[in-house]
């Protein structure tokens, strides 16, 4: 639930305190969604669900899994999480022998990523034979109850990506919870590599579309993969921390009917997920 909904609808949570989060009157701790924060001690009560990754070593403060906002609350905030969507296009024959033969049966598929800020600003990145590409998708609606991108806008984004980047075909995707800081780090990585195009070379097994998505997720300390195949990459991401990772319903193609079914399935999923 959002802060306003909790404060208005339940007596257990009273006045909103630290960074607008609701305070649990029984424990005195502030609820941040994934875990509780003890303002009396200045630390979270459980470790960061994003565990140690290589780029945590560049900042010793990030090694502390209990601190708030990398121990720099004047500059950073730690919201309840926003999002990235890892994409695997099922019917694209861009990669592999399919691109040469024009036969989707020989395809390895294609991959991309959408990074979404807490204000609903969505940015798409992918990599193909001409380098890393960026597309500003626009500003979308964050669901008031879940804090996630609304089902209808998620469907709009996926249908657009199917049309523009997936040859109108099916899409598998995974929702990854992330903070605005993580989204900013991932956008910076995408921008840096897009600016380096066309020097961004494309190689079939070690510098392809799936590898780029993995690199972008790692830039944000998010669950990633080491696979060079889009579907395998997505499966590896799906095996990450379930509090952070949610496989989305499939979008079967870019038709309006498929989008409507996706929205219905996503609404049902959000209602079931605590």
N, C-alpha and C positions, 0 to 999 in steps of 0.2 A: 504493500500500500504506500501511497505517497504520504509525506509529512502531514499535509492538511487533512487527508482522509483519516489517518490514525488519530490525530489530535481531536478531530471532531466526533469520531464514531466510537471510541472505546475509552473507558475510564482507567484502564491500566496504564496507558501512555498519557502523560500530561504535557505541560508546556514544552515547546520546541526549544532546545538549548544549543549545544555545540554545532556550529555551521548549519543550523536549521534542522538538525536531526531531533527526533522525538526521544524524550527521556522516559525510561521504564521506571515507574514509581516503586516497584518492588525491589529492584536491584540498585537503582540510582545511576544506572549506566545508560549511555546514549546508543540508540540502535541505528547502525549504518547499513543494514540490509544483509551483508555477508557475515558481519560479526559485531560485537558490542565494544564500545569505547568507554573506559573508566576515566572520567575527567579529573577525579581526585588523584589519580596516579599519573595521568598524562600518557596513557598507553592503551592499546587494544587488549582485550581479554583473551584473544586467541590469535595464532599467527596468521600472517597474510596468506590467503589461499594460493597466491602466485608464489611458488617456492623458488629456491635459488636457481638463477640462470647466469650464464657467463657474463652478461653485461651488467649484473649487479656488482661485479668486482670493481667496476670503474668508479663507484661511489661507496665508500665504506658504510655510510649511513643506511644504504639499502640492504645491508646484510642483517639489520635488525628487523625481524618480521613482525614486531609488536609496536613499532613507533608510528606516529601519525605524520603523514605528508613528508616523509624523508627527514623528520625532525626540523622542518623549516615551514611552520604554519603561516609565517608572514608572507611567504612567496607562493607556497603550494597549498592546495586543498585536496582532500581525499573523499570524493563524493561516493554515492552508493553504487556507482558503476554505470558506464555507458557502453558503447558497443562497437564491435567490428563484425562484418559478415564475410566469411571465407566462401568463395564461389568455385564450384567445379561444373563446367559446361559439359553436358553429356553428348551433345550432337555436333560439336565443333570438330571439323576434320583439319584444323589448322596444324596441330602437332603430329609428328611421326609420319609414317608412310601414307596416312590419309591425305596429308597436304600434297604429297607428290602424285598420288594416284587419283585424287578426287573421290575417294571412296571412304565413307564414314566407318565402314566395317573395320578399317585398318587404323582408325583414329586412336590417339592417346588422350584426346580431349583438350581442354584449355582451362586455365584457372585465373582468378582475379580476386580482389579484396575491396570491400567497401568499409571505410572508417567513418563513424558517426559521432559527433560531439554531443555534449549534454543539451545543446540548443537545437539539435536535430539537423545540423549541417552535415551532409553526406558527401564524401569524396571517394571516387573509384580509381583504382590503379590496376594495371596489368602489364605484362611483358610479352612481346611477340618478336618476330624476326627483325623488326625495325627499331626495337628498343623498349623502354618503359614509358607508358602513356598514362596521363592523368585526365580525369573528367570530373568536373564539379557537377554533381547531380542535383543540387538545390537544398532547400531547407524543408524538413518533414516534421511530422507530429510525433512527439513522444507520448506514449499512452499514460494517462493520469494515474491509473491504478498500478501499473507494473513498472513504470519508469523506463520501459523499453520502447523501441520504435513501434508505432501502431501496426497492426496486422495489415490494414489496407495500404499503408505507405510502403511496408515491406514488399507486399505484392506488386505495387507499382514499380518499385526499383528493380525487382527481379524480372518483371516482364520487359522493362526497358533494356536491361542487360541482355536478356535472351535475344531481343531484336537486334541490338547494336553490336553485340560481341559473341553471341552464341548461335548465330545462324537460325534463330527462331526456334531453337530446340529446348529440350528439358534442362533444368538446372537443379543440382543438389547444392545445399548451402548449410552453413553452421553459424550460429550466433555466438559470439564470444564477448562476455562482459569485460569492459575495460573502463578505466578512469579517463578523464579528459587529458591528464598528463600522458597516459599511454597512447591515446589517440593522437596527441600532438607529436609524440616521438615517432609513431608510425607514419604520420603524414610527412614529417621531416625526412624520414628515410625514403619515402616514395618521391618526394619533391627533389631530393638530392640526386636520385638515380634517373629521374625523368630529365633533369637538367643535363645529365651526362650523356643522354642520347644524342647522336647515334653510336657513341663509343661503347655503349652497353651491348656487348656481344651476346648472341643467343646460341646456346649449345644444348643438344638434345638431352643430356643426362646430368649436367652439373650447373647449368646457368639458363634454366628455362622458366616458364610461367609458374610452375609449382614451386620451384626454388625461390623465385621472387616473393611469392606469398609467404613462404616460410620465413624468409629474411625479414619481411615487414612485421610479422607477428613477433619474431624475436626482438625486434627493435622496441617493442612495447612490453617485453617480458611476459608474453602470453603463450599459451600452449601451442606448440608448433610441431614440425615433422622433419624427417630427413629424406623423404621420398621424392623422386623426380616425376611421379605420375600424379595428375590432379586428383583422381579418386582415392588413391592410397594416401595422399597428403591429407585429404579431408577426413579419412578414417582415422588417421593418427591424431589429428586435432580433436576428433570426437572422443578419443580415449582419454582426454585430459580431465582435469578437475570438473566434476559434474556441476559444481556450484558456479562455474564460469562458462561452461560450454553447453550449448543446446542445439542438437541437430534440428534443422527446420524441416517442415513438410516439403516434399518435392513440388517444384513447378513443372508440370508435364510439358508445356510448350508456351508460346507467347500469345495465346489466344485469350480473349476476355473470359471465356468459360473456365479456362485453366486458372486464371488469376482469381476468379471468384471462389473456386474450390480451394485454392491455397489460403485465401483469407479466412474461409470457414475453418479449415484444418488448423490454421495458426491460432485463431480465436479459441478453439477447443483446447489446444495445447496450453495456452496461457491460463485458461481456467483450471486445468488439471495441475499445473506446476505451482507449487507453493511459493 
